Amino acid sequence: MKKLYKCLLLTLSFMLIFIASCDNKCNNKNNSNKITLTIWGAEEDQAMLKEMCNSFAAANPDKEYNFLFGVEGEGDIADKVLNDVTSGPDVYSFASDQINKLYAGGALARIGGENETIVKESNTSGSVDAATINVKNENALYAYPSTGDNCYFLYYDKSVYKNESDVATLDSILDKAKSSGKKFHFRLNDDGWYLSSFFFAKESLKYNVTYNDSMVEEKVEINFDSNDGLEVMKALRTYLSNDAMVAQTDDSKIIAGLTKDASGKRTIAACVSGTWNAKTIKELLGDDFGVAKLPTANIGGKETQLSGFMGYKLIGVNGYSKNKAEAHKLALWLTNEQNQLKRYEVRGFAPTNKVVAEKDVIKNDQVISAVINQSKFNRTQKGVPSNYWTPMASLITPIITAKDQGKTITDKELMDLLVATSNSIRK
């Protein structure tokens, strides 16, 4: 009996060890199936991105996901990602002008197979073109379009501007803002994206970038340091001297100025912004909400339509992602019909998805109509010189500084600024 008892105890011990071993292996298997994906996006998009990722996880119940979120704006995402591309995000949102730089740094994985077919069939041709890179004479898709027609246009207070002719010209906008004791906000200082609207008004003013087979810039040509460029600078000098013009502004100042104070007054009569502020501005202006394309400006004695960049927000998959297949699945999900509609509903972004674009809610939207009207004059934000943004951001700062000091900058100084800026872009 004692021997039998010992035998039973020994057998039981082995069984417990076996069960524990199996349990441990099962747990290890579950842990190994957990997929971690890091997603970078704008601060304003974080809550929306988390909802989209949660819905992705719910749609794939056979897998367990761990999402990590990072806050990075689309405008300078390339430098952030390429700072350490091998440890960067798996999925991230970026402005379309950065696609060549990201590709050259290995930060974009090519899209092929079924995903490529879906993207090309579902989205507008312009957005697909923005997400495409020509490598060795072959067009290849390297990003997922998420929002369309990323540009800026005019918002205005209808209690100040009574009809469309009041907002047709920049002079009229400034005159009525001044007479009402209010301001016109246009972020021309510290931001080359907005400032380009004046230079692009002149069709002759252009830049061109020549790339090698690795999409690295070999040569940059630009002619802003010309007589036409000087005409633009002289027009800017005139407009910046107007007390109603506020060129040193940002989204927070615009929202604050459109918010009624304790006496029920606003300090801003009109401003230039984009779809990302549409929902908030519409709520603040209420019945006074007005929106239109950019006005014309007097450049060289002629009313000339202000232009600007027509860009797209794209979502890329890091070429060094450790979960590349899952990252592609998530990127496709984040840009599908359902989520492009959500982007419109939450942030007011125009869709690139053709089905969403045909919905009545989109067609009847005043803001989207303004975007479409402005898009007729804009230039696609693609192939922008990598050295473009910083020099352009500070181009008119000396004009503002001179005004603050009670001085007027000379024509020669204006041309010197253009030459220095153009040479910096050419490098």
Residue pairs with C-beta under 8 A, 6 or more apart in sequence:
30 64
33 63
33 64
34 64
34 65
34 66
35 63
35 64
35 65
35 66
35 323
35 326
36 65
36 66
36 67
36 68
36 323
37 53
37 65
37 66
37 67
37 68
37 90
37 91
37 323
37 326
37 327
37 330
38 67
38 68
38 69
38 70
38 88
38 89
38 90
38 91
39 49
39 53
39 67
39 68
39 69
39 70
39 89
39 90
39 91
39 92
39 330
40 69
40 70
40 71
40 72
40 77
40 80
40 81
40 88
40 89
40 91
40 92
40 93
41 49
41 69
41 70
41 71
41 72
41 74
41 92
41 93
42 71
42 72
42 73
42 74
42 93
43 71
43 73
44 276
44 347
45 93
45 347
46 69
46 71
48 342
48 343
48 346
48 347
49 69
49 334
50 67
50 69
51 342
52 333
52 334
52 339
52 342
53 65
53 67
53 330
53 334
54 67
55 333
55 338
56 65
56 329
56 330
56 333
56 334
57 63
57 65
57 67
59 333
60 329
63 326
65 326
70 89
72 80
72 92
74 93
74 94
74 95
74 313
75 95
75 193
77 92
77 93
77 94
77 95
77 98
78 94
78 98
78 101
78 102
78 105
78 107
80 88
81 88
81 89
81 92
81 94
81 102
81 105
81 107
81 318
82 88
82 101
82 102
82 105
82 107
85 105
85 106
85 107
85 318
85 319
85 320
86 320
88 107
88 318
88 320
89 318
90 317
90 318
90 321
90 322
90 323
90 324
90 326
90 327
90 330
91 315
91 316
91 317
91 318
91 321
91 327
91 330
91 331
91 334
92 315
92 316
92 318
93 146
93 313
93 314
93 315
93 316
94 102
94 143
94 313
94 314
94 315
94 316
95 150
95 311
95 312
95 313
95 314
95 381
96 130
96 131
96 143
96 150
96 311
96 312
96 313
96 314
96 380
96 381
96 382
97 309
97 311
97 381
97 382
97 383
97 384
99 108
99 130
99 131
99 133
99 142
99 143
99 314
99 316
99 382
100 133
100 211
100 215
100 383
101 215
101 386
102 108
102 142
102 316
103 133
103 135
103 142
103 215
104 214
104 215
104 216
106 319
106 320
107 316
107 318
107 319
107 320
108 142
108 143
108 316
108 317
108 318
108 319
109 142
109 316
109 317
109 318
109 319
109 321
109 324
109 327
109 328
110 140
110 141
110 142
111 119
111 141
111 142
111 143
111 144
111 317
111 328
112 141
115 328
115 332
116 141
118 332
119 128
119 131
119 141
119 144
119 145
119 332
119 335
120 128
120 141
122 336
122 337
122 353
122 354
122 355
123 145
123 352
123 353
123 354
124 145
124 148
124 352
124 354
124 357
126 148
126 310
126 312
126 352
126 380
127 145
127 148
127 312
127 352
128 141
128 145
129 380
129 382
130 143
130 145
130 311
130 312
130 314
130 380
130 381
130 382
131 141
131 142
131 143
131 144
131 145
131 312
131 314
132 139
132 140
132 141
132 142
133 139
133 140
133 142
133 215
134 140
135 213
135 215
136 213
142 316
143 314
143 315
143 316
144 314
144 315
144 316
144 331
144 332
144 334
144 335
145 312
145 313
145 314
145 335
145 352
146 312
146 313
146 314
146 315
146 334
146 335
146 340
146 343
146 349
146 352
147 275
147 312
147 313
147 340
147 343
147 349
147 350
147 351
147 352
148 312
148 349
148 350
148 351
148 352
148 357
149 275
149 310
149 312
149 350
149 371
149 372
149 375
150 274
150 275
150 309
150 310
150 311
150 312
150 313
150 349
150 350
150 381
151 274
151 308
151 309
151 310
151 311
151 371
151 374
151 375
151 378
152 193
152 194
152 197
152 272
152 273
152 274
152 294
152 308
152 374
153 272
153 273
153 274
153 291
153 292
153 293
153 294
153 370
153 371
153 373
153 374
154 167
154 173
154 270
154 271
154 272
154 291
154 292
154 293
154 294
154 295
154 370
155 258
155 270
155 271
155 272
155 273
155 277
155 281
155 285
155 289
155 290
155 291
156 167
156 173
156 269
156 270
156 271
156 290
156 291
156 292
157 182
157 258
157 266
157 268
157 269
157 270
157 285
157 288
157 290
158 285
158 287
158 288
158 289
158 290
159 288
160 166
160 176
160 177
160 180
160 182
160 269
160 270
161 167
161 173
161 176
161 269
161 270
161 290
164 292
165 172
166 172
166 173
166 176
167 173
167 270
167 290
167 292
167 295
168 295
168 296
169 295
169 296
169 297
169 298
169 303
170 239
170 295
170 296
170 297
170 298
170 306
171 298
172 295
173 184
173 269
173 270
173 295
174 184
174 239
174 242
174 244
174 245
175 244
176 269
177 183
177 184
177 244
177 269
177 270
178 242
178 243
178 244
180 269
182 244
182 266
182 267
182 268
182 269
183 244
183 245
183 246
183 257
183 267
183 268
183 269
184 244
184 245
184 246
184 268
184 269
184 270
184 271
185 246
185 249
185 253
185 254
185 257
185 268
185 270
185 271
185 272
186 194
186 245
186 246
186 247
186 249
186 271
186 272
187 194
187 247
187 248
187 249
187 250
187 272
188 194
188 195
188 198
188 236
188 240
188 247
188 396
189 195
189 247
189 248
189 393
189 396
189 397
189 400
190 248
190 393
190 394
190 397
191 393
192 388
192 389
192 390
192 391
192 392
192 393
192 395
193 308
193 309
193 389
194 272
194 308
195 392
195 393
195 395
195 396
196 307
196 308
196 309
196 392
197 272
197 294
197 306
197 307
197 308
198 232
198 235
198 236
198 297
198 299
198 306
199 205
199 224
199 229
199 232
200 306
200 307
200 308
200 309
200 378
200 379
201 232
201 297
201 299
201 304
201 305
201 306
201 307
202 228
202 229
202 231
202 232
202 299
202 304
204 223
204 226
204 228
205 223
205 224
205 226
205 228
205 229
205 232
206 222
206 223
207 220
207 221
207 222
207 223
207 224
207 384
207 385
207 388
207 425
208 220
208 221
208 222
208 383
209 217
209 219
209 220
209 221
209 383
209 384
209 385
210 217
210 218
210 219
210 220
210 221
211 217
211 218
212 218
217 385
217 386
220 385
220 387
220 425
220 426
220 427
221 426
222 385
222 422
222 425
222 426
223 229
223 422
224 418
224 421
224 422
224 425
225 415
225 418
225 419
225 421
225 422
225 423
226 418
228 300
229 418
229 422
230 411
230 414
230 415
230 418
231 299
231 300
232 299
233 396
233 399
233 414
233 415
233 417
233 418
234 300
234 411
234 414
235 297
235 298
235 299
235 300
236 396
236 399
237 399
237 408
237 409
237 414
238 298
239 245
239 297
240 247
240 396
240 399
240 400
240 403
241 403
241 408
244 269
246 253
247 396
247 400
248 400
249 271
251 273
251 276
251 277
254 268
254 271
254 273
254 277
254 281
255 277
255 280
255 281
255 284
257 266
257 267
257 268
257 271
258 266
258 268
258 271
258 281
258 284
258 285
259 266
259 284
260 266
260 284
261 267
266 284
272 294
273 281
275 347
275 348
275 349
275 350
275 367
275 368
275 371
276 347
276 348
276 349
277 348
278 291
278 348
278 367
279 346
279 347
279 348
281 289
282 289
282 367
289 366
291 366
291 367
291 369
291 370
292 370
292 373
293 370
293 373
293 374
293 377
294 305
294 306
294 307
294 308
294 374
294 377
295 306
296 303
296 304
296 305
296 306
297 303
297 304
297 306
298 304
305 377
306 377
307 377
307 378
307 379
308 374
308 377
308 378
308 379
309 378
309 379
309 380
309 381
310 375
310 378
310 379
310 380
310 381
311 380
311 381
311 382
312 352
312 381
313 349
315 331
315 334
315 335
316 331
317 324
317 327
317 328
317 331
318 324
318 327
321 327
333 339
335 352
335 353
336 353
337 353
337 355
337 356
340 351
340 352
340 353
340 356
341 351
341 353
341 356
341 359
343 349
343 351
344 350
344 351
344 356
344 361
344 362
348 367
350 357
350 362
350 368
350 371
351 357
351 362
356 362
362 368
385 425
385 426
387 424
387 425
387 426
387 427
388 425
390 424
391 420
391 421
391 424
391 425
392 421
392 425
395 417
395 418
395 421
398 409
398 413
398 417
399 409
399 414
402 408
402 409
